[in-house]
Amino acid sequence: MDPARTTIIVGMGLVSYLIRALPQLFLAGRSFPEAFERYLRYLSYALIASIISTNLFLAGPRFEAGAAPHRALALAGAVLVASWTGKPLLGMLIGALLAQTLSWLW
């Protein structure tokens, strides 16, 4: 993998970790409104989806138009499985398998 892409992924991971960790460190012992707790709970999923979708659809600075349809289908399948089962790791595994299978078929 390209070192620049690896640096971006690690940087995005650190930022997503800090966004979730800082409120918990500075506001420990306080109760939050339900909406804020939901925001923190789903924020990591949204950030992971942004990292994955960036890697799925871009090759360097270019958009991969030929691979986009089957990769979008794999991403949709991963999101559906993760939301239906409540297990994000299972969703990511299914999405990866779908992406590989569809790339061989397409």
Residue pairs with C-beta under 8 A, 6 or more apart in sequence:
2 60
5 55
8 54
9 51
9 55
12 47
12 50
12 51
13 51
15 47
16 43
16 44
16 47
16 48
19 43
19 47
20 40
20 43
20 44
23 40
24 40
32 40
45 82
45 88
48 88
49 75
49 79
52 75
52 92
52 95
53 75
56 71
56 72
56 74
56 75
56 99
57 63
57 64
57 67
57 68
57 71
57 72
58 64
64 71
67 103
67 106
69 106
70 99
70 102
70 103
70 105
70 106
71 99
71 102
73 98
73 102
74 95
74 96
74 98
74 99
74 102
75 95
75 99
77 94
77 95
77 98
78 91
78 92
78 94
78 95
78 96
78 98
79 91
79 95
80 91
81 90
81 91
81 94
81 95
82 88
82 90
82 91
82 92
83 91
85 91
